[in-house]
Amino acid sequence: MANVYYWLKQIRQTREEEGLLRERFERWEPAYLEALEEVEDEAGEEAVDTVAEWLISYAREHGELPKPSLLREKAVEVCRRHGVEPSKDSGLHG
């Protein structure tokens, strides 16, 4: 299990390797960080691993980074699979 900042570094590296738009990543990075931190707070590190691995796989498969709203949807789904319903005031509910 890795922490949020490890995963953010991996996402940056994937963006570079895949030649994805730097400007888009820089614009969306705060939302990605917030979502990963919320997942960690709500469901723990294993759930963060799952969400971050999904984000990286999505970027490689689709040739683009997922919109923050899509990441939040996935994050809520992962939290629920870990037996946690994110609170309504959570940033995951956008």
C-alpha distances in whole Angstrom, upper triangle without the diagonal:
4,7,10,12,10,10,14,14,13,16,18,18,19,21,23,23,24,27,26,28,27,29,27,24,25,27,24,21,22,21,18,17,18,17,13,14,16,13,11,14,16,13,10,6,6,9,8,6,10,12,11,11,14,16,16,17,20,21,21,23,25,26,25,23,22,24,23,24,23,19,20,22,18,16,19,19,15,16,19,17,15,18,18,21,21,23,26,26,23,22,21,25,26
4,7,8,6,7,10,11,11,13,15,15,16,19,20,21,22,24,23,25,24,26,24,21,22,24,21,18,19,19,16,14,16,15,11,12,15,13,10,14,16,14,10,7,8,10,8,7,10,12,10,11,14,15,14,17,19,19,20,22,24,24,23,21,21,23,21,23,22,18,19,21,18,16,19,20,16,17,20,19,17,20,20,22,21,23,26,25,22,21,20,24,24
4,6,5,7,9,10,11,13,15,16,17,19,20,21,23,24,23,24,23,24,23,19,20,21,19,16,16,16,13,11,13,13,9,9,12,11,8,11,14,13,10,7,9,11,8,8,12,12,10,12,15,15,15,18,20,20,21,24,25,25,23,20,20,21,19,21,21,17,18,20,18,15,18,19,16,16,20,19,17,20,19,21,19,21,24,23,19,18,18,22,22
4,5,5,6,9,10,10,12,14,15,16,19,20,21,22,21,21,20,21,19,16,16,18,15,12,12,13,10,7,10,10,6,7,10,9,8,11,13,13,10,8,11,11,7,8,11,10,9,12,14,13,13,17,18,18,20,22,23,23,21,17,17,18,16,18,18,14,15,18,16,13,16,18,15,15,19,19,17,20,19,20,18,20,22,20,17,16,15,19,19
4,5,5,6,9,10,11,12,14,15,17,18,20,21,20,20,18,19,19,15,15,17,15,11,12,13,11,8,11,12,9,9,13,13,11,14,17,17,14,12,14,14,11,11,14,13,11,13,16,14,14,18,19,18,20,23,23,23,21,18,18,19,17,20,20,16,17,21,19,16,20,21,19,19,23,23,21,24,22,24,21,23,25,23,20,18,18,22,21
4,6,5,6,9,10,11,12,14,16,16,18,20,19,20,19,21,20,16,17,19,17,14,15,16,13,11,14,14,11,12,15,15,13,16,18,17,15,11,13,14,11,10,13,13,10,12,15,14,13,16,18,17,18,21,22,22,20,18,19,20,19,22,21,17,19,21,19,17,21,22,19,20,23,23,21,24,23,25,23,25,27,26,22,21,20,24,24
4,5,5,6,9,10,10,12,14,15,16,18,17,18,17,19,17,14,15,17,14,12,13,14,10,9,12,12,9,11,14,13,12,15,17,16,14,11,12,12,8,8,10,10,6,8,11,10,9,13,14,14,15,18,19,19,17,14,15,17,15,18,17,14,16,18,16,14,18,19,16,17,21,20,19,22,21,23,21,23,25,24,20,18,18,21,21
4,5,5,6,9,10,11,12,14,15,16,15,16,14,16,14,11,11,14,11,8,10,11,8,7,11,11,9,11,14,14,13,16,18,18,16,14,15,15,11,11,13,11,8,11,13,10,10,14,15,13,15,18,19,18,16,13,14,15,14,17,17,13,15,18,16,15,19,20,18,19,22,22,21,24,23,24,21,23,25,23,20,17,17,21,20
4,5,5,6,9,10,11,12,14,15,15,16,14,16,16,12,13,16,14,11,13,15,12,11,14,15,12,14,17,17,16,19,21,21,19,16,17,17,14,13,15,14,11,12,15,13,11,15,16,14,16,19,20,18,17,14,16,18,17,20,20,17,19,22,20,18,22,23,21,22,26,25,24,27,26,27,25,27,29,27,24,21,21,24,23
4,5,5,6,9,10,10,12,14,13,15,14,17,16,13,14,17,15,12,15,16,12,12,16,15,13,15,18,17,17,20,22,20,18,15,16,16,13,11,13,12,9,9,12,10,8,11,13,12,12,16,17,16,15,13,15,17,17,20,19,16,18,21,18,17,21,22,19,21,24,24,23,26,26,27,25,27,29,28,24,22,21,24,24
4,5,5,6,9,10,10,12,11,12,11,14,13,9,11,14,11,9,13,13,10,11,14,13,12,15,17,16,17,20,21,20,19,16,17,16,13,12,13,11,8,9,11,8,6,10,11,9,11,14,14,13,12,9,11,14,13,17,15,13,16,18,16,16,19,20,18,20,23,23,23,26,25,26,23,26,27,26,23,20,19,22,21
4,5,5,6,9,10,10,10,11,9,12,11,8,9,13,11,9,12,14,11,12,15,16,14,16,19,19,19,22,24,23,22,19,20,19,16,15,17,15,11,13,14,11,10,13,14,11,12,16,16,14,12,11,13,15,15,19,18,15,18,21,19,19,22,23,22,23,27,26,26,29,28,29,26,28,29,28,25,22,21,24,23
4,5,5,6,9,10,10,12,11,14,14,11,13,16,15,13,16,17,14,15,19,19,17,19,22,21,21,24,26,25,23,20,21,21,17,16,17,16,13,13,15,12,10,13,14,11,12,15,16,14,13,12,15,18,18,21,20,18,21,23,21,21,25,25,23,25,28,28,27,31,30,31,29,31,32,31,28,25,24,27,26
4,5,5,6,8,8,11,11,14,13,11,13,16,14,13,17,17,14,15,19,18,17,20,22,21,21,25,26,25,23,20,20,20,17,15,16,15,11,11,12,10,7,9,11,8,8,11,12,10,10,10,13,16,16,20,18,16,19,21,19,19,23,23,21,24,27,26,26,29,29,30,28,30,31,31,27,24,23,26,25
4,6,5,6,5,7,7,11,10,8,11,13,12,11,15,16,13,15,18,18,17,20,22,22,22,25,27,26,25,22,23,22,18,17,18,16,13,13,14,11,9,11,11,8,9,12,12,9,8,8,11,14,15,18,17,15,19,21,19,20,23,24,23,25,28,27,28,31,30,30,28,31,31,30,27,24,23,25,24
4,6,5,6,9,8,12,12,10,12,15,15,14,18,19,16,18,21,21,20,23,25,25,25,28,30,29,28,25,25,24,21,20,21,19,16,16,17,14,12,14,15,11,11,15,15,12,11,11,15,17,19,22,21,19,23,25,23,23,27,27,26,28,31,31,31,34,33,34,32,34,34,33,30,27,26,29,27
4,6,8,11,11,15,15,13,16,18,18,17,20,21,18,20,23,23,21,24,27,26,26,30,31,30,28,25,25,25,22,20,21,19,16,15,16,14,11,13,14,10,9,13,14,11,12,12,16,19,20,23,22,20,24,25,23,24,28,28,26,29,31,30,31,34,34,34,33,35,36,35,32,29,28,30,29
4,5,9,11,14,13,12,15,17,17,16,20,20,18,20,23,22,21,25,27,25,26,30,30,29,28,26,25,24,22,20,20,19,16,15,15,13,10,11,11,8,7,10,10,7,8,10,14,16,19,21,19,19,22,23,22,23,26,26,25,28,30,29,30,34,33,33,32,34,35,34,31,28,27,29,27
4,7,8,12,12,11,14,16,16,16,20,20,18,21,24,23,23,26,28,27,28,31,32,32,31,28,28,27,24,23,23,21,18,18,18,15,13,14,14,10,10,13,12,8,9,11,14,17,19,22,21,20,23,25,23,25,28,28,27,30,33,32,33,36,35,35,33,36,36,35,32,29,27,30,28
4,6,9,8,8,11,13,13,13,17,17,15,18,21,20,20,23,25,25,26,29,30,29,29,26,26,25,22,21,21,19,16,17,16,13,12,13,12,8,9,12,10,7,6,7,11,13,15,18,17,17,20,22,21,22,25,25,25,27,30,30,31,34,32,32,30,32,32,32,29,25,24,26,24
4,6,5,6,9,10,11,12,15,16,15,18,20,20,21,23,25,25,27,29,30,30,30,28,28,26,23,23,23,21,18,19,19,15,14,16,15,11,13,15,13,10,8,8,12,13,15,18,17,17,20,22,22,23,26,27,26,29,31,31,32,35,33,33,30,32,32,31,28,24,24,26,23
4,5,5,6,9,10,10,14,15,14,16,19,19,19,22,24,24,25,28,29,29,29,27,28,26,23,23,23,21,18,19,19,16,15,18,16,13,15,18,16,13,11,10,13,14,15,18,19,18,20,23,22,23,26,27,27,29,31,32,32,35,33,33,30,32,32,30,27,24,24,26,23
4,5,5,6,9,10,13,14,14,16,18,19,20,22,24,25,26,28,29,30,30,28,29,27,24,25,25,22,20,22,21,17,17,20,18,15,17,20,17,15,12,11,14,13,14,17,18,18,20,23,23,23,26,28,27,29,32,32,33,35,33,33,30,31,30,29,26,23,23,25,22
4,5,5,6,8,11,11,12,14,16,16,18,20,21,22,24,26,27,27,27,26,27,25,22,22,22,19,17,19,18,14,15,17,15,12,15,17,15,13,9,8,10,9,11,14,15,14,17,19,19,20,23,24,24,26,28,29,30,32,30,29,27,28,27,26,24,20,20,21,18
4,5,5,6,9,10,9,11,14,14,15,17,19,20,21,23,24,25,24,23,24,22,19,19,20,17,14,16,16,12,12,15,14,11,14,16,15,13,10,7,10,10,10,14,14,13,16,18,18,18,21,23,22,24,27,27,28,30,28,28,25,27,26,25,22,19,19,21,18
4,6,5,8,10,10,11,14,15,16,17,19,20,22,23,25,26,25,24,25,24,20,21,22,19,17,19,19,15,16,19,18,15,18,20,19,17,13,11,13,12,12,16,17,15,17,20,20,20,23,25,24,25,28,29,29,32,30,29,26,27,27,25,22,19,19,22,19
4,6,7,8,10,11,13,14,16,17,19,20,22,23,24,26,26,25,26,24,21,22,23,19,18,20,20,16,17,20,18,16,19,21,19,17,14,11,12,10,10,13,15,14,16,19,19,19,22,24,24,25,28,29,29,31,29,28,24,25,25,23,20,17,18,19,16
4,6,5,6,9,10,11,12,14,15,17,18,20,21,22,22,21,23,20,17,19,19,15,14,17,16,12,14,17,15,13,17,19,17,16,12,9,9,8,7,10,12,11,12,15,16,15,18,20,20,21,24,25,25,27,25,24,21,22,22,20,18,14,14,16,13
4,5,5,6,9,10,10,12,14,15,16,18,20,21,20,19,21,19,15,17,18,14,13,16,16,12,13,17,16,14,17,19,18,17,14,10,11,10,9,12,14,11,13,16,16,15,18,20,20,20,24,25,24,27,24,24,21,22,22,21,18,14,15,17,15
4,5,5,6,9,10,10,12,14,15,16,18,20,19,19,21,19,16,18,19,16,14,18,18,15,16,20,18,17,20,23,21,20,17,14,14,12,9,13,15,12,13,16,17,15,18,20,20,20,23,25,24,26,23,23,19,20,20,18,15,12,13,15,13
4,5,5,6,9,10,10,12,14,15,16,18,18,18,20,17,14,17,17,13,13,16,16,13,15,18,16,16,19,21,20,19,16,12,11,9,6,9,11,9,9,13,13,12,14,17,17,17,20,22,22,23,21,20,16,17,17,15,13,9,10,12,10
4,5,5,6,9,10,11,12,14,15,16,16,15,17,14,11,13,14,10,9,13,12,9,12,15,14,13,17,18,17,17,14,10,10,9,6,10,10,7,8,12,12,10,13,16,15,15,19,20,20,22,20,19,16,18,18,17,14,11,10,13,12
4,5,5,6,9,10,11,12,14,15,15,14,16,14,11,13,14,12,10,14,15,12,14,17,17,16,19,21,21,20,18,14,13,13,10,13,14,11,11,15,14,12,15,17,16,16,19,21,20,22,19,19,16,18,19,17,13,11,11,15,13
4,6,5,6,9,10,10,12,14,14,14,16,14,11,15,16,12,12,16,16,14,16,19,19,18,22,23,23,23,20,16,15,13,10,12,14,11,10,13,14,11,13,16,15,15,18,20,19,20,17,17,14,14,15,13,10,7,8,12,11
4,5,5,6,9,10,10,12,12,13,14,11,9,12,13,9,10,14,13,11,14,17,16,17,20,21,20,21,18,14,13,12,8,10,11,8,6,10,10,7,9,12,12,11,15,16,16,17,15,14,11,13,14,13,9,7,6,10,9
4,5,5,6,9,10,10,10,9,11,9,6,9,10,8,8,11,12,11,13,16,16,16,19,20,21,21,19,15,14,14,11,13,13,9,9,12,11,8,11,13,11,11,15,16,15,17,15,15,13,15,16,15,12,10,9,13,13
4,5,5,6,9,10,9,9,12,11,8,11,13,11,11,15,15,14,17,19,19,20,23,24,24,25,22,18,17,17,13,15,16,12,11,15,14,10,12,15,13,12,16,17,16,17,15,15,12,14,16,14,10,10,10,14,14
4,5,5,6,8,9,11,13,10,9,13,13,11,12,16,16,15,18,20,20,21,24,25,25,26,23,19,17,17,13,14,15,12,10,12,12,9,10,13,12,10,13,15,14,15,12,12,9,10,12,11,7,7,7,10,11
4,5,5,6,7,8,9,7,6,10,10,8,10,13,13,13,16,18,18,19,22,23,23,24,22,19,17,17,14,14,14,11,9,11,10,7,8,10,8,7,10,12,10,12,10,11,8,11,13,13,9,10,8,11,13
4,6,6,4,5,8,7,6,9,11,10,11,14,15,15,17,19,20,21,24,25,26,26,24,21,19,20,16,17,17,14,13,15,14,10,12,14,11,9,13,14,11,13,11,13,11,13,16,15,12,12,11,15,16
4,6,6,9,11,10,9,13,14,13,15,18,18,18,21,23,23,24,27,28,29,29,27,23,22,21,18,19,19,16,14,16,16,12,12,15,13,10,13,15,12,13,11,12,9,11,14,13,10,11,11,14,16
4,6,10,11,9,10,13,14,13,15,18,18,18,21,23,23,24,27,28,28,29,27,24,21,21,18,18,18,15,13,14,14,10,10,12,10,7,10,12,10,10,7,8,6,8,12,12,9,11,10,13,15
4,7,8,6,8,11,11,11,13,15,16,17,20,21,21,23,25,26,27,28,27,23,21,22,19,19,18,15,14,15,13,10,10,11,8,6,9,9,7,8,6,9,8,11,14,15,12,14,12,15,17
4,6,6,7,9,10,11,13,15,16,17,19,20,21,23,25,26,27,28,27,23,22,23,20,20,20,17,15,17,15,12,13,14,11,9,12,12,9,11,10,13,12,14,18,18,15,16,14,17,20
4,5,5,6,9,10,10,12,14,15,16,18,20,21,23,24,25,26,25,22,21,22,19,21,20,16,16,18,15,12,14,15,12,11,14,14,11,14,13,16,15,17,21,20,17,17,16,19,21
4,5,5,6,9,10,11,12,14,16,17,18,20,21,22,24,25,24,22,20,22,20,21,19,16,16,17,14,12,14,14,10,10,13,11,9,12,13,16,15,19,22,22,19,19,17,20,22
4,5,5,6,9,10,11,12,14,15,16,19,20,21,22,24,22,19,18,19,17,17,16,13,13,13,11,8,10,10,6,7,10,9,7,10,10,13,12,16,18,19,15,16,13,16,18
4,5,5,6,8,10,11,12,14,15,17,18,20,21,22,20,17,16,17,15,16,15,12,12,13,11,8,11,12,9,9,13,12,11,14,13,15,13,16,19,19,15,15,13,16,18
4,6,5,6,8,10,11,12,14,15,17,18,20,21,20,17,16,18,17,18,17,13,14,15,12,11,14,14,10,11,15,13,12,16,16,18,17,20,22,23,19,18,16,19,21
4,6,5,6,9,10,11,12,14,16,16,18,19,19,16,15,17,16,17,14,11,13,13,10,9,12,11,7,10,12,11,10,14,14,16,16,19,21,22,19,18,15,18,20
4,5,5,6,9,10,10,12,14,15,16,18,16,13,12,13,12,13,11,8,9,10,7,6,9,9,7,9,12,12,12,15,14,15,14,18,19,20,16,15,12,15,16
4,5,5,6,9,10,11,13,14,15,16,15,12,11,13,12,14,13,9,11,13,10,9,13,13,11,13,16,15,15,18,18,19,17,20,22,22,18,16,14,18,18
4,5,5,6,8,10,11,12,14,15,15,13,12,15,15,17,14,11,14,15,11,11,15,14,12,14,17,15,16,19,19,21,20,23,25,25,21,20,17,20,21
4,5,5,6,9,10,10,12,14,13,11,10,13,13,14,11,9,12,12,8,10,13,12,10,13,15,14,15,19,18,19,19,22,23,24,20,19,16,18,19
4,5,5,6,9,10,10,11,10,7,7,10,10,12,10,7,11,12,9,10,14,13,12,15,17,17,18,21,20,20,19,22,23,23,20,17,15,18,17
4,5,5,6,9,10,10,10,8,9,13,13,16,13,11,14,15,13,13,17,17,15,18,20,19,20,23,23,24,22,26,27,27,23,21,19,21,21
4,5,5,6,8,10,10,10,10,14,15,17,13,12,16,16,13,14,18,16,15,18,20,19,20,23,23,24,23,27,28,28,25,23,20,22,22
4,5,5,6,8,8,7,7,11,12,14,11,10,14,13,11,13,16,15,15,18,20,19,21,24,23,24,23,26,26,27,23,21,18,20,20
4,6,5,5,5,5,7,10,12,15,12,11,15,16,14,16,19,18,18,21,23,22,24,27,26,26,25,28,28,28,25,22,20,22,21
4,6,5,7,8,10,14,16,18,15,15,18,19,16,18,22,21,20,23,25,24,25,28,28,29,28,31,31,31,28,25,23,25,25
4,6,8,10,11,14,17,18,15,15,19,18,16,18,21,20,19,23,24,23,25,28,28,28,28,31,31,32,29,26,23,25,25
4,5,8,9,12,15,16,13,14,18,17,16,18,21,20,20,24,25,24,26,29,29,28,27,30,30,31,28,25,23,24,23
4,7,10,13,16,17,15,15,19,19,18,20,23,23,23,26,27,27,28,31,31,31,29,32,32,32,29,26,24,26,24
4,6,9,12,14,12,13,16,17,16,18,21,21,21,24,26,26,27,30,29,29,27,29,29,29,26,23,21,23,21
4,6,9,11,10,10,13,14,13,15,18,18,18,21,23,23,24,27,26,25,23,26,26,25,22,19,18,19,18
4,6,8,6,6,10,11,10,12,15,15,16,18,20,20,22,24,23,22,20,23,22,23,20,17,15,16,15
4,5,5,6,9,10,11,12,15,16,17,19,20,21,23,25,23,22,20,21,20,20,18,15,13,14,12
4,5,5,6,9,10,10,12,14,15,16,18,20,21,23,20,19,16,18,17,17,14,11,10,11,9
4,5,5,6,9,10,11,13,14,15,17,19,20,21,19,17,15,17,15,16,13,10,9,9,7
4,5,5,6,9,10,11,12,14,16,17,19,20,19,17,16,18,17,18,15,13,10,11,10
4,5,5,6,9,10,10,12,14,15,16,18,17,16,14,17,17,17,14,11,9,11,10
4,5,5,6,9,10,10,12,14,15,17,14,13,11,13,13,13,10,8,5,7,7
4,5,5,6,9,10,11,13,14,16,14,12,11,14,13,15,12,11,7,8,9
4,5,5,6,9,10,11,12,14,13,13,12,15,16,17,14,13,9,11,12
4,5,5,6,9,10,11,13,11,11,9,13,14,15,11,10,7,10,11
4,5,5,6,9,10,11,9,8,7,10,11,13,10,10,6,8,11
4,6,5,6,9,10,9,9,10,13,14,16,14,14,10,11,14
4,5,5,6,9,9,10,10,14,16,17,14,15,11,13,16
4,5,5,6,5,6,7,11,13,15,12,13,10,12,15
4,5,5,5,5,8,11,13,16,14,15,12,13,16
4,5,7,9,11,15,17,19,17,18,15,16,19
4,6,9,11,14,17,19,16,18,15,17,20
4,7,10,13,15,18,16,18,15,17,20
4,6,9,12,14,12,15,12,14,17
4,6,9,11,10,13,10,11,15
4,6,8,6,9,7,8,11
4,5,5,9,8,8,12
4,5,8,8,7,9
4,6,8,7,9
4,5,6,8
4,5,5
4,5
4
